[in-house]
Amino acid sequence: MNTYGWAARDFSGILSPFHFERRANGDKDITIKILFCGICHSDLHFAKNEAGMTSYPFVPGHEIVGEVTKVGHNVTKFKIGDKAGVGCMVGSCGSCENCKQDLEVYCPEMIWTLKTFGGYSENMVIDEHFAVLIPNSLPLHGAAPLLCAGITVYSPMMYYGLCKPGQHLGVVGLGGLGHVAVKFAKALGMKVTVISTSPSKKNEAVERLGVDSFLVSHDQEQLQVAMGTMDGIIDTVSGPHSVLPLINLLKTNGKLIAVGVPTEAPEIPYIPLIMGRKLIGGSAAGGMKETQEMVDFAAKHNIIADIEVIPMNYVNTAMERLAKGDVKYRFVIDVANTLNSSF
């Protein structure tokens, strides 16, 4: 199937119009007309080949929502006209222990959406197993980032038990992932503290997102007062930072969970872990069953990402702004209305 989108051709990361072929719709496949696609930091990293894993031409996009336009003979989850979402992965082996436990994201043969032609394009063909049904109550543009940012924070909150009313959760970084973590935690009845290097984000966090407290990560007096008060911390930050101050904020048995990927490996201080019976864990995006649960939870609690909707031809400027952190909190491309095929 002839398809058009925007692709990077080299490590400059500059995107431009691109024609390519999608596979035909198979018996277990659905075809999705893409309506909106979020822009994740991973799109920027891969467009510039910063991880050394990019194959060009590269069509980014793994926060995809759209309308089902075709279904295969053996499809059971979707019908034509349904709204569907596609996130971080498009395939797995289906038979390993992880796949059998609905943990496809940890399958050794899992296929990242980033390793295929992604959502900065007019349509997508995908096995129905790797798509989720988007409830009609969720605005599609605000739902798109949930397919990556949303599940990336929701999954560790569920797995590590940081989801109980009355618990105190710290969220490091108030960006694309962090602001969604705050929304999930508040919907779960938790006390939430944002930990940030930017004092300027305090008003936004407290007044608009409703956090209970805000810590400036380099203010030693604030950190001292908050020591030993948190049941868990979700660390969304990818830049270099020390984990010791975060460990000190945890209660006995507290959990520090990393979901951001630091550019430099942090030093792990063992003594405060040992003396507080604390742990440092990690988490990737969740499996498909959990992703559907996350979307349904978001619909029930009216949770969407805070976004800036842009046309396709603004995408290179958006990437430049994203690199500077100049977005609150996620760019979303209006694919259906702005992807111009006349090239």
C-alpha positions as CSV (number, residue, x, y, z in Angstrom):
1,M,0.0,0.0,0.0
2,N,1.5,3.3,-1.1
3,T,1.8,5.7,1.9
4,Y,3.3,9.1,2.5
5,G,4.7,10.8,5.5
6,W,7.8,12.7,6.7
7,A,11.2,11.0,7.2
8,A,14.7,11.8,8.2
9,R,17.3,10.8,5.7
10,D,20.5,11.2,7.7
11,F,21.8,12.1,11.2
12,S,20.9,15.8,10.7
13,G,17.5,14.6,11.8
14,I,15.8,17.0,9.4
15,L,12.4,15.6,8.2
16,S,10.9,16.0,4.8
17,P,8.1,14.4,2.7
18,F,8.6,10.8,1.8
19,H,6.7,8.1,-0.1
20,F,7.0,4.4,1.0
21,E,5.1,1.1,1.0
22,R,3.0,-0.4,3.8
23,R,2.3,-4.1,3.8
24,A,-1.1,-5.3,2.7
25,N,-3.7,-5.8,5.4
26,G,-3.5,-9.4,6.6
27,D,-6.1,-11.6,8.3
28,K,-5.2,-10.4,11.8
29,D,-4.3,-6.9,10.8
30,I,-6.1,-3.6,11.0
31,T,-5.4,-0.5,8.9
32,I,-5.5,2.8,10.7
33,K,-6.0,6.2,9.1
34,I,-3.7,8.2,11.4
35,L,-5.4,11.3,12.8
36,F,-2.8,12.5,15.4
37,C,0.7,11.5,16.4
38,G,2.6,12.7,19.5
39,I,6.3,13.7,19.3
40,C,8.4,11.9,21.9
41,H,12.1,12.7,22.8
42,S,12.9,9.2,21.4
43,D,11.8,10.5,18.0
44,L,14.4,13.2,18.2
45,H,17.1,10.9,19.4
46,F,16.4,8.4,16.7
47,A,16.1,11.0,13.9
48,K,19.6,12.1,14.8
49,N,20.9,8.5,15.4
50,E,22.1,9.4,18.9
51,A,21.7,5.8,20.0
52,G,23.5,4.5,16.9
53,M,20.6,2.2,16.0
54,T,18.7,4.3,13.4
55,S,18.1,2.9,9.9
56,Y,17.4,5.7,7.3
57,P,15.1,6.7,5.9
58,F,13.4,7.0,9.3
59,V,9.7,7.9,9.8
60,P,9.3,8.7,13.5
61,G,6.1,8.4,15.6
62,H,5.0,6.0,18.2
63,E,2.2,7.9,19.9
64,I,-0.4,7.2,17.2
65,V,-4.2,7.5,17.3
66,G,-6.5,7.1,14.3
67,E,-9.6,5.5,12.8
68,V,-9.8,1.9,11.8
69,T,-10.5,1.7,8.0
70,K,-10.0,-2.0,7.3
71,V,-10.0,-5.2,9.3
72,G,-8.8,-8.6,8.5
73,H,-11.0,-11.8,8.5
74,N,-9.7,-12.9,11.9
75,V,-9.8,-9.6,13.7
76,T,-12.0,-9.7,16.8
77,K,-11.0,-6.5,18.8
78,F,-11.9,-3.9,16.2
79,K,-14.5,-2.9,13.7
80,I,-14.4,-0.3,10.9
81,G,-14.9,3.1,12.4
82,D,-13.3,2.3,15.8
83,K,-10.6,4.6,17.2
84,A,-7.4,2.8,17.7
85,G,-4.0,3.6,19.3
86,V,-0.5,2.3,18.7
87,G,2.4,2.9,21.0
88,C,6.0,1.8,21.5
89,M,5.8,-1.7,19.9
90,V,4.4,-3.3,16.9
91,G,5.4,-7.0,17.4
92,S,6.8,-9.7,19.6
93,C,7.4,-13.5,19.4
94,G,4.1,-14.3,21.1
95,S,5.4,-17.5,22.7
96,C,8.1,-16.6,25.2
97,E,7.5,-16.4,29.0
98,N,7.1,-12.6,28.8
99,C,4.6,-12.7,26.0
100,K,2.6,-15.4,27.8
101,Q,2.4,-13.0,30.8
102,D,1.3,-10.0,28.8
103,L,4.7,-8.5,29.1
104,E,5.4,-8.2,25.4
105,V,7.6,-5.1,25.9
106,Y,10.2,-7.4,27.6
107,C,10.2,-10.0,24.8
108,P,13.7,-10.6,23.4
109,E,12.1,-10.4,19.9
110,M,9.9,-7.3,20.6
111,I,9.8,-4.9,17.6
112,W,9.9,-1.3,18.6
113,T,7.7,1.0,16.5
114,L,10.8,3.2,16.1
115,K,12.4,0.4,14.1
116,T,9.6,0.6,11.5
117,F,8.0,3.3,9.6
118,G,6.1,5.2,12.3
119,G,3.2,7.6,12.8
120,Y,4.4,10.7,11.0
121,S,2.4,9.3,8.1
122,E,-1.1,8.9,6.7
123,N,-1.8,5.3,7.7
124,M,-0.5,2.2,9.4
125,V,-1.1,-1.6,9.1
126,I,-0.7,-3.5,12.4
127,D,-1.6,-6.8,14.0
128,E,-4.6,-6.0,16.1
129,H,-2.9,-7.4,19.2
130,F,-0.6,-4.4,19.2
131,A,-3.3,-1.8,19.0
132,V,-5.5,-0.6,21.8
133,L,-9.2,0.6,21.6
134,I,-9.5,4.3,22.3
135,P,-12.7,5.0,24.2
136,N,-15.0,7.5,22.6
137,S,-14.8,9.8,25.6
138,L,-11.1,10.5,25.2
139,P,-10.1,13.4,23.0
140,L,-7.8,11.9,20.4
141,H,-5.2,14.6,20.3
142,G,-4.7,14.5,24.1
143,A,-4.9,10.7,24.2
144,A,-2.0,10.2,21.7
145,P,0.9,10.8,24.2
146,L,-0.6,8.4,26.6
147,L,0.5,5.6,24.2
148,C,4.1,6.2,25.3
149,A,4.4,8.8,28.1
150,G,1.2,7.5,29.8
151,I,2.1,3.8,29.9
152,T,5.7,4.5,30.7
153,V,4.7,6.0,34.1
154,Y,1.5,4.0,34.7
155,S,3.2,0.6,34.4
156,P,5.8,1.1,37.2
157,M,3.2,2.7,39.4
158,M,1.1,-0.4,39.2
159,Y,3.9,-3.0,39.3
160,Y,5.7,-1.4,42.3
161,G,2.5,-0.7,44.2
162,L,2.9,3.0,44.0
163,C,-0.8,3.5,43.4
164,K,-2.6,3.4,46.7
165,P,-4.7,6.3,48.1
166,G,-2.8,8.2,50.8
167,Q,0.7,7.2,49.6
168,H,3.2,9.9,49.0
169,L,4.7,9.8,45.5
170,G,7.6,12.0,44.3
171,V,7.8,12.8,40.6
172,V,11.2,13.9,39.3
173,G,10.9,16.1,36.3
174,L,7.8,18.0,35.1
175,G,7.9,17.2,31.4
176,G,6.0,14.9,29.0
177,L,6.2,11.9,31.3
178,G,6.2,13.7,34.6
179,H,3.0,15.7,34.2
180,V,1.1,12.6,33.2
181,A,2.5,10.8,36.3
182,V,1.1,13.6,38.4
183,K,-2.3,13.3,36.8
184,F,-2.5,9.5,37.3
185,A,-1.3,9.8,40.9
186,K,-3.9,12.5,41.8
187,A,-6.6,10.4,40.2
188,L,-5.5,7.5,42.5
189,G,-5.8,9.6,45.6
190,M,-2.1,10.0,46.3
191,K,-0.1,12.8,47.8
192,V,2.2,14.1,45.1
193,T,5.4,16.1,45.3
194,V,7.2,17.3,42.1
195,I,11.0,17.5,42.3
196,S,12.5,19.8,39.7
197,T,15.6,21.8,38.9
198,S,13.3,24.7,37.7
199,P,11.7,26.9,40.4
200,S,9.7,28.5,37.7
201,K,7.6,25.4,37.3
202,K,6.2,25.6,40.8
203,N,3.1,27.7,40.0
204,E,2.3,25.5,37.1
205,A,2.7,22.3,39.2
206,V,0.7,23.5,42.2
207,E,-2.0,25.7,40.7
208,R,-2.8,23.9,37.5
209,L,-1.8,20.3,38.1
210,G,-2.7,20.3,41.7
211,V,0.4,18.8,43.3
212,D,0.7,18.9,47.1
213,S,4.2,20.2,47.2
214,F,7.2,21.2,45.1
215,L,10.9,20.7,45.8
216,V,13.7,22.5,44.0
217,S,16.3,19.7,43.6
218,H,19.3,21.9,44.4
219,D,17.7,23.5,47.5
220,Q,19.4,21.6,50.3
221,E,17.1,23.1,52.9
222,Q,13.9,22.0,51.1
223,L,15.4,18.5,50.6
224,Q,16.4,18.3,54.3
225,V,12.8,19.0,55.4
226,A,11.4,16.4,53.0
227,M,13.8,13.6,54.0
228,G,12.2,10.2,54.7
229,T,8.7,11.3,53.7
230,M,8.0,9.5,50.4
231,D,6.7,6.0,49.7
232,G,8.1,6.1,46.2
233,I,9.6,8.2,43.5
234,I,9.1,8.0,39.7
235,D,12.3,9.5,38.1
236,T,11.5,10.6,34.6
237,V,14.7,12.6,34.0
238,S,17.2,11.6,31.3
239,G,19.9,14.2,32.0
240,P,22.8,13.5,34.4
241,H,21.7,13.8,38.0
242,S,22.6,12.3,41.4
243,V,20.3,9.7,42.9
244,L,21.5,10.1,46.5
245,P,19.2,13.0,47.3
246,L,16.3,11.1,45.9
247,I,17.1,8.0,48.0
248,N,17.2,10.2,51.1
249,L,13.7,11.4,50.4
250,L,12.3,7.9,50.6
251,K,10.8,6.3,53.7
252,T,12.1,3.0,55.0
253,N,11.1,0.4,52.3
254,G,10.8,3.2,49.7
255,K,11.2,2.7,46.0
256,L,13.0,4.8,43.5
257,I,11.9,3.8,40.0
258,A,13.8,5.0,36.9
259,V,11.9,5.5,33.6
260,G,14.1,8.1,32.1
261,V,17.3,6.9,30.4
262,P,20.3,9.0,31.7
263,T,23.0,10.0,29.2
264,E,25.5,9.2,32.0
265,A,25.2,6.2,34.3
266,P,24.6,7.5,37.9
267,E,26.6,6.2,40.9
268,I,24.6,4.0,43.1
269,P,25.2,4.6,46.8
270,Y,24.6,1.3,48.5
271,I,24.8,2.3,52.2
272,P,21.6,4.4,52.3
273,L,19.8,1.6,50.3
274,I,20.9,-1.0,52.8
275,M,20.2,1.1,55.9
276,G,16.7,2.0,54.7
277,R,15.8,-1.3,53.0
278,K,15.2,0.8,50.0
279,L,15.4,-0.2,46.3
280,I,16.1,1.2,42.9
281,G,14.1,-0.3,40.1
282,G,13.4,0.4,36.5
283,S,10.6,0.0,34.0
284,A,9.9,0.1,30.3
285,A,6.5,0.7,28.8
286,G,3.9,-1.9,29.7
287,G,2.5,-4.8,27.8
288,M,-0.6,-4.6,25.6
289,K,-3.1,-5.7,28.3
290,E,-1.8,-3.1,30.7
291,T,-1.8,-0.4,28.0
292,Q,-5.5,-1.0,27.4
293,E,-6.1,-0.8,31.1
294,M,-4.2,2.5,31.3
295,V,-6.2,4.0,28.4
296,D,-9.5,2.9,30.1
297,F,-8.3,4.4,33.4
298,A,-7.5,7.7,31.6
299,A,-10.9,7.7,30.0
300,K,-12.7,7.0,33.4
301,H,-10.8,9.9,35.1
302,N,-10.7,12.3,32.1
303,I,-6.9,12.2,31.9
304,I,-5.2,13.5,28.8
305,A,-1.8,15.0,28.2
306,D,-1.3,18.7,28.0
307,I,-0.4,19.3,24.4
308,E,0.4,21.8,21.7
309,V,-1.1,20.7,18.4
310,I,1.0,21.5,15.3
311,P,0.8,21.0,11.6
312,M,3.1,18.5,9.9
313,N,5.2,21.2,8.2
314,Y,6.1,22.6,11.7
315,V,7.7,19.3,12.8
316,N,11.4,20.4,12.3
317,T,10.8,23.5,14.4
318,A,9.0,21.5,17.0
319,M,12.0,19.1,17.2
320,E,14.3,22.2,17.8
321,R,12.0,23.4,20.5
322,L,11.8,20.0,22.1
323,A,15.6,19.8,22.3
324,K,15.4,23.0,24.3
325,G,12.6,21.8,26.5
326,D,10.3,24.5,25.0
327,V,6.9,22.7,25.1
328,K,4.2,22.2,27.7
329,Y,4.2,19.2,27.7
330,R,3.9,17.4,24.4
331,F,3.7,18.3,20.7
332,V,1.0,16.5,18.8
333,I,0.9,16.5,15.0
334,D,-2.5,17.0,13.4
335,V,-1.7,14.4,10.8
336,A,-5.2,14.1,9.2
337,N,-5.6,17.8,8.5
338,T,-2.1,18.9,7.7
339,L,-0.2,16.0,6.0
340,N,-0.2,17.2,2.4
341,S,0.3,14.5,-0.1
342,S,0.8,16.8,-3.1
343,F,4.5,16.3,-3.4
